[in-house]
Amino acid sequence: MVQKSADAFRTIGEMAEILGVRTHILRYWEEQFPMLKPLTRAGGRRLYRPDDVALLHNIHRLLYSEGYTVKGARRFLETGDVPASAPIASIAPAPSVTQVDVSALRAIRDRLASALAAA
């Protein structure tokens, strides 16, 4: 594949390949994110400018890496505010097994075994 300049326009197929999504996803994003407006040529051919490419990368990051909903990502991009529901990435991770009291886990296991034996 020939490397394009960073200033080059990208087709919808190229952007779909770069982002790892299908082309219909990009068309859906155009409906959901009013700030995303690629140039359209004859026959509806879309050409994404460098600003559109950067915006697509941001949308993809918000949705796929940070766990925003489409509505939350749109609000974030429009206002810069964090949506009311925090993105999944900001939720504290579950404690690792080493952080959990092993004796508490054994007690739970024993209670479950007793309940299953009684059933």
N, C-alpha and C positions, 0 to 999 in steps of 0.2 A: 504494500500500500504506500502510495506517495504521500509524504508529509506535507501538509498545507501550512501556509503561514498562519500565525495567530490572528492576523487581520482578515483572513479569508472567510467568505460566507460558507456556511455548512448546510447541506440538505437535511431533510428530516431523517432520511435513512442513515446518513453519517452520524447525526446526533443520537439516534436510537442505538446505534452500534457503540458509540463512545460511552453512553450512559448505561448500556446494558438493559434497555427496556424496549418494548415494541413500539412501533410508530403510532398506534392508536392511543397509547398512553400520552405521547407528546401532544397529539391533537386534543385529548381530554384536558391536559394542563392548560392549553391555550384558552379553553372555555372557562376554566376555573381561576386562572390567574390573569386578570385583565391587563396587567403590565407586560405580559408576554405577547408581543405582536411581531411575528416574523414577516418579512416581505413576502408577498405572494406574486407569482408570475403567472403567465398564461397557463390555463388548465389547473390553477390552484396549487402550483408547485411552490413549496415553502423554502425560503432561504433565511437561515438564522444568521444575524449579524453578530459580531464579537460580544456586544452587550447582551444579546439574547442568549448566546452560549453561556456566558457567565451566570445569567439568571437561571438557566436550565440546570446548571451545576448546583446552584444554591437550592433550588426547589428539590432536586434529587437528594441532596444532603439532608435537608430538613425532613423530608418524607421517609427516606430509607435508612439514614444513619441516626438521626436524632429522634425519630419516632413521632413527629408531628402529624396531625391529621391534615387533610387538604385545607379545611377551614382554618385551622390554627396556623398553618404555614402561610396561607394567604394573608391573614391578619398580621403575622409577624413581618412579612415583606412590605405590607402597606404602611404599617405604623412603626415598626421596629419594637413594638411592645411584645413581651412574652405573653402568650395566650393564657387564659384563665386556667386551663388544664395544662399542667407542666408536661414537657416532652418526656417520653419514656426514659431517655438517657439521663435525665436529672434525678430520677428516682434512685434511692440508695440500693446498691446490689444486695442480694440476699446474703446472709452471713455464711461463711464457708463452714464445712463440717468441723473443722478444728476449732471454730469459735463457739460451737453449740455444745452444751453440757451433755457429754456422752451418757451419763447416768440417767438423765431425763429421757433421752432417746430409748434407752433400754427399758425404762419404766413404761413408756408408751407401747413399745413392742410387746411387752409382757401383758399389758391390758388388752391389746388387740388379739393376742393369741388366746387369752382367756375367753374373750367375747366370741371368738370364732369357735372355740371348743364347746361353748355352751349352746351355740346355735344349732 
